[in-house]
Amino acid sequence: GWAPTVRATLGAEVEWQVSLICSRPGAPAGHWHSDGGHSRFTYGEEGESAPVAYALCAFVPLIPLAPPSRTEGDVCHGSGCTVFWPGSHRQPACLQLGAAASTRLDAVVCGAPLEPGDALVYDYRTVHCGSPNQGAQRPILQFTFSRRGYRDRFRNYGFHQLFYEDG
């Protein structure tokens, strides 16, 4: 499982959230983004400048995800998948360069193939985007694990929780 990786990266006291992301048939490619930016949670407790992960994300597809294929020169995305720019979590400026990483730098990798229930775990700051959906619905569970004290309320999740109240 991913629990040892999460604990080794974030420590023993971890908070978590889960959401369902669903790309519908005909959905265009998403915009390049990171789920979280570089913030006070990016640096250690003593203020050291070496970046450390403050949150990890695990994508768990509920359908098989295949990488894009080429047919007679055309790219076929099928139901699509998420595309990542490895190493982009290390530099805040990378957030503005996602499209260039894909089209000019050939620096991105496909987050597929994945079978239902597989997990792809990445640093919350990693630049990524969803590919177009030319097939069936693409439901993915997104688990977010974070160091104690960090909670994503503005970028991805909002203030309303379905199963508990903050106290």
HURADA-V147629 format. One record per residue. N is the residue number from 0. RES is the residue in one small letter. PHI is phi in radians with two decimals (999 if undefined). OMEGA is omega in whole degrees, 0 to 359 (* if undefined). NEAR is the number of other ideal C-beta (glycine too) atoms within 8 Angstrom. Layout:
n = {N,N}
res = {RES,RES}
phi = {PHI,PHI}
omega = {OMEGA,OMEGA}
near = {NEAR,NEAR}
This chain:
n = {0,1,2,3,4,5,6,7,8,9,10,11,12,13,14,15,16,17,18,19,20,21,22,23,24,25,26,27,28,29,30,31,32,33,34,35,36,37,38,39,40,41,42,43,44,45,46,47,48,49,50,51,52,53,54,55,56,57,58,59,60,61,62,63,64,65,66,67,68,69,70,71,72,73,74,75,76,77,78,79,80,81,82,83,84,85,86,87,88,89,90,91,92,93,94,95,96,97,98,99,100,101,102,103,104,105,106,107,108,109,110,111,112,113,114,115,116,117,118,119,120,121,122,123,124,125,126,127,128,129,130,131,132,133,134,135,136,137,138,139,140,141,142,143,144,145,146,147,148,149,150,151,152,153,154,155,156,157,158,159,160,161,162,163,164,165,166}
res = {g,w,a,p,t,v,r,a,t,l,g,a,e,v,e,w,q,v,s,l,i,c,s,r,p,g,a,p,a,g,h,w,h,s,d,g,g,h,s,r,f,t,y,g,e,e,g,e,s,a,p,v,a,y,a,l,c,a,f,v,p,l,i,p,l,a,p,p,s,r,t,e,g,d,v,c,h,g,s,g,c,t,v,f,w,p,g,s,h,r,q,p,a,c,l,q,l,g,a,a,a,s,t,r,l,d,a,v,v,c,g,a,p,l,e,p,g,d,a,l,v,y,d,y,r,t,v,h,c,g,s,p,n,q,g,a,q,r,p,i,l,q,f,t,f,s,r,r,g,y,r,d,r,f,r,n,y,g,f,h,q,l,f,y,e,d,g}
phi = {999,-1.67,-0.95,-1.07,-1.16,-1.08,-1.13,-1.13,-1.50,-1.88,1.75,-1.32,-1.67,-2.07,-1.78,-2.56,-2.39,-2.39,-2.53,-2.00,-1.90,-2.30,-1.61,-1.55,-0.96,1.55,-1.14,-1.31,-1.06,-1.36,-1.50,-1.15,-2.81,-2.03,-1.28,-2.47,-1.70,-1.49,-2.54,-1.05,-1.38,-1.35,-1.97,-1.19,-1.09,-1.57,1.42,-1.07,-1.46,-1.25,-1.13,-2.28,-1.20,-1.88,-2.71,-2.16,-2.11,-2.13,-1.59,-2.20,-1.24,-1.76,-2.34,-1.13,-2.01,-1.97,-1.20,-1.07,-2.23,-1.98,-2.27,0.88,1.50,-1.58,-1.52,-1.90,-1.59,0.99,-1.33,1.49,-2.82,-1.72,-1.97,-2.10,-1.89,-1.01,1.48,-1.16,-1.22,-1.44,-2.28,-0.99,-1.13,-1.08,-1.01,-1.46,-2.00,-0.98,-1.11,-1.15,-1.06,-1.37,-1.58,-1.93,-1.70,0.87,-1.89,-1.81,-2.23,-1.46,-1.52,-2.67,-1.40,-2.41,-1.69,-0.93,1.62,-1.14,-2.26,-2.02,-1.86,-2.55,-1.11,-1.02,-1.54,-1.16,-1.31,-2.74,-2.73,-1.45,-1.43,-1.05,-1.85,-1.84,-2.29,-1.53,-0.91,-2.10,-1.48,-2.37,-1.41,-2.05,-1.73,-2.00,-1.95,-2.45,-1.11,-0.97,1.80,-1.71,-2.49,-1.42,-2.03,-1.92,-1.48,-2.18,-2.06,1.36,-1.75,-1.59,-1.90,-1.38,-1.99,-2.78,-1.92,-1.20,-2.22}
omega = {182,183,179,179,180,181,180,182,189,183,186,183,185,172,181,176,175,177,177,176,182,175,182,177,180,180,178,175,176,177,175,181,167,180,178,181,176,185,178,179,181,186,183,183,180,178,180,188,180,181,174,179,174,179,175,176,174,173,178,181,177,173,176,176,180,175,177,177,178,175,180,177,179,176,176,183,185,177,177,179,177,180,186,172,182,178,183,179,184,185,180,182,181,181,181,188,184,180,179,179,181,189,186,187,183,188,185,176,181,177,180,9,173,176,177,180,174,177,173,185,181,176,185,182,183,180,182,174,175,177,180,177,179,184,183,175,181,178,180,170,178,175,176,178,182,173,179,178,178,174,181,181,186,189,188,194,182,186,187,178,182,193,177,177,174,182,*}
near = {3,8,6,7,9,12,10,5,7,12,7,4,6,12,11,8,9,8,9,8,8,8,11,7,9,5,9,4,6,8,5,12,10,12,11,11,8,6,7,4,11,9,10,7,3,4,6,6,5,6,9,7,11,12,16,15,13,11,13,11,15,7,10,8,12,10,7,11,8,8,6,4,4,6,6,9,12,9,15,14,16,11,13,13,16,8,6,15,13,6,5,6,6,14,12,5,9,16,7,8,15,13,6,6,7,4,7,10,7,10,12,8,7,11,7,7,6,8,9,9,9,11,9,15,13,12,16,14,13,13,13,8,15,10,9,6,10,15,10,13,12,12,11,15,12,16,12,8,6,10,8,13,6,4,7,6,8,5,4,4,7,3,3,4,4,4,2}
